[in-house]
Protein backbone atom coordinates (compact mmCIF):
# COMPACT_ATOMS: atom_id res chain seq x y z
CA UNK A 1 0.00 0.00 0.00
CA UNK A 2 1.00 3.61 -0.34
CA UNK A 3 2.68 5.21 2.69
CA UNK A 4 0.37 7.16 4.99
CA UNK A 5 0.40 8.60 8.51
CA UNK A 6 -0.10 5.85 11.10
CA UNK A 7 -3.37 7.39 12.32
CA UNK A 8 -4.83 6.85 8.82
CA UNK A 9 -3.52 3.31 8.29
CA UNK A 10 -6.06 0.50 8.62
CA UNK A 11 -4.44 -2.95 8.32
CA UNK A 12 -6.09 -5.49 6.03
CA UNK A 13 -8.80 -7.38 7.89
CA UNK A 14 -9.24 -4.60 10.47
CA UNK A 15 -11.84 -1.85 10.82
CA UNK A 16 -9.87 0.69 12.83
CA UNK A 17 -6.58 2.54 12.67
CA UNK A 18 -3.39 0.71 13.60
CA UNK A 19 -3.04 3.21 16.46
CA UNK A 20 -6.28 1.89 17.97
CA UNK A 21 -5.00 -1.72 17.96
CA UNK A 22 -2.72 -3.35 20.56
CA UNK A 23 0.84 -2.42 19.58
CA UNK A 24 4.26 -3.65 20.62
CA UNK A 25 5.76 -0.34 19.42
CA UNK A 26 4.44 1.80 22.27
CA UNK A 27 5.59 5.16 20.88
CA UNK A 28 3.75 4.94 17.53
CA UNK A 29 1.16 7.50 18.66
CA UNK A 30 3.62 10.37 19.16
CA UNK A 31 2.73 13.51 17.21
CA UNK A 32 -0.15 11.63 15.55
CA UNK A 33 -1.67 14.86 14.20
CA UNK A 34 1.56 16.35 12.84
CA UNK A 35 2.32 14.94 9.36
CA UNK A 36 5.94 16.06 9.59
CA UNK A 37 6.64 14.39 12.95
CA UNK A 38 4.24 11.43 13.14
CA UNK A 39 5.04 7.83 12.28
CA UNK A 40 4.24 6.77 8.73
CA UNK A 41 3.21 3.23 7.79
CA UNK A 42 3.38 1.17 4.60
CA UNK A 43 1.25 -1.94 4.13
CA UNK A 44 3.23 -4.92 2.82
CA UNK A 45 1.88 -8.13 1.34
CA UNK A 46 4.24 -10.90 2.45
CA UNK A 47 4.25 -13.55 -0.26
CA UNK A 48 7.16 -15.54 1.15
CA UNK A 49 8.79 -15.69 4.56
CA UNK A 50 11.01 -18.01 6.59
CA UNK A 51 11.28 -18.80 10.31
CA UNK A 52 14.14 -17.00 12.05
CA UNK A 53 16.12 -20.24 12.39
CA UNK A 54 16.01 -20.61 8.58
CA UNK A 55 17.14 -17.04 7.84
CA UNK A 56 18.69 -16.53 4.41
CA UNK A 57 22.11 -14.86 4.36
CA UNK A 58 25.56 -14.95 2.85
CA UNK A 59 28.92 -13.33 3.55
CA UNK A 60 29.16 -10.07 1.62
CA UNK A 61 25.42 -9.45 1.32
CA UNK A 62 24.47 -5.80 0.89
CA UNK A 63 23.19 -4.31 4.14
CA UNK A 64 22.08 -0.80 5.00
CA UNK A 65 20.72 0.56 8.27
CA UNK A 66 18.57 3.18 6.54
CA UNK A 67 14.83 2.62 6.65
CA UNK A 68 14.60 2.55 2.87
CA UNK A 69 17.21 2.14 0.16
CA UNK A 70 17.29 0.96 -3.43
CA UNK A 71 18.81 -2.47 -3.75
CA UNK A 72 21.38 -2.40 -6.57
CA UNK A 73 24.07 -4.84 -5.46
CA UNK A 74 23.94 -7.52 -8.20
CA UNK A 75 25.21 -10.36 -5.98
CA UNK A 76 22.57 -9.64 -3.32
CA UNK A 77 19.78 -9.23 -5.89
CA UNK A 78 20.64 -12.58 -7.48
CA UNK A 79 20.79 -14.28 -4.07
CA UNK A 80 17.36 -12.93 -3.14
CA UNK A 81 15.84 -13.94 -6.47
CA UNK A 82 17.20 -17.47 -6.09
CA UNK A 83 16.33 -17.96 -2.39
CA UNK A 84 12.85 -16.44 -2.64
CA UNK A 85 12.09 -17.89 -6.09
CA UNK A 86 11.46 -14.44 -7.61
CA UNK A 87 11.49 -13.67 -11.30
CA UNK A 88 11.35 -10.19 -12.81
C-alpha positions in Angstrom: 0.0 0.0 0.0 1.0 3.6 -0.3 2.7 5.2 2.7 0.4 7.2 5.0 0.4 8.6 8.5 -0.1 5.8 11.1 -3.4 7.4 12.3 -4.8 6.9 8.8 -3.5 3.3 8.3 -6.1 0.5 8.6 -4.4 -3.0 8.3 -6.1 -5.5 6.0 -8.8 -7.4 7.9 -9.2 -4.6 10.5 -11.8 -1.9 10.8 -9.9 0.7 12.8 -6.6 2.5 12.7 -3.4 0.7 13.6 -3.0 3.2 16.5 -6.3 1.9 18.0 -5.0 -1.7 18.0 -2.7 -3.4 20.6 0.8 -2.4 19.6 4.3 -3.6 20.6 5.8 -0.3 19.4 4.4 1.8 22.3 5.6 5.2 20.9 3.7 4.9 17.5 1.2 7.5 18.7 3.6 10.4 19.2 2.7 13.5 17.2 -0.1 11.6 15.5 -1.7 14.9 14.2 1.6 16.4 12.8 2.3 14.9 9.4 5.9 16.1 9.6 6.6 14.4 13.0 4.2 11.4 13.1 5.0 7.8 12.3 4.2 6.8 8.7 3.2 3.2 7.8 3.4 1.2 4.6 1.3 -1.9 4.1 3.2 -4.9 2.8 1.9 -8.1 1.3 4.2 -10.9 2.5 4.2 -13.5 -0.3 7.2 -15.5 1.2 8.8 -15.7 4.6 11.0 -18.0 6.6 11.3 -18.8 10.3 14.1 -17.0 12.1 16.1 -20.2 12.4 16.0 -20.6 8.6 17.1 -17.0 7.8 18.7 -16.5 4.4 22.1 -14.9 4.4 25.6 -14.9 2.8 28.9 -13.3 3.6 29.2 -10.1 1.6 25.4 -9.5 1.3 24.5 -5.8 0.9 23.2 -4.3 4.1 22.1 -0.8 5.0 20.7 0.6 8.3 18.6 3.2 6.5 14.8 2.6 6.6 14.6 2.5 2.9 17.2 2.1 0.2 17.3 1.0 -3.4 18.8 -2.5 -3.8 21.4 -2.4 -6.6 24.1 -4.8 -5.5 23.9 -7.5 -8.2 25.2 -10.4 -6.0 22.6 -9.6 -3.3 19.8 -9.2 -5.9 20.6 -12.6 -7.5 20.8 -14.3 -4.1 17.4 -12.9 -3.1 15.8 -13.9 -6.5 17.2 -17.5 -6.1 16.3 -18.0 -2.4 12.8 -16.4 -2.6 12.1 -17.9 -6.1 11.5 -14.4 -7.6 11.5 -13.7 -11.3 11.4 -10.2 -12.8 
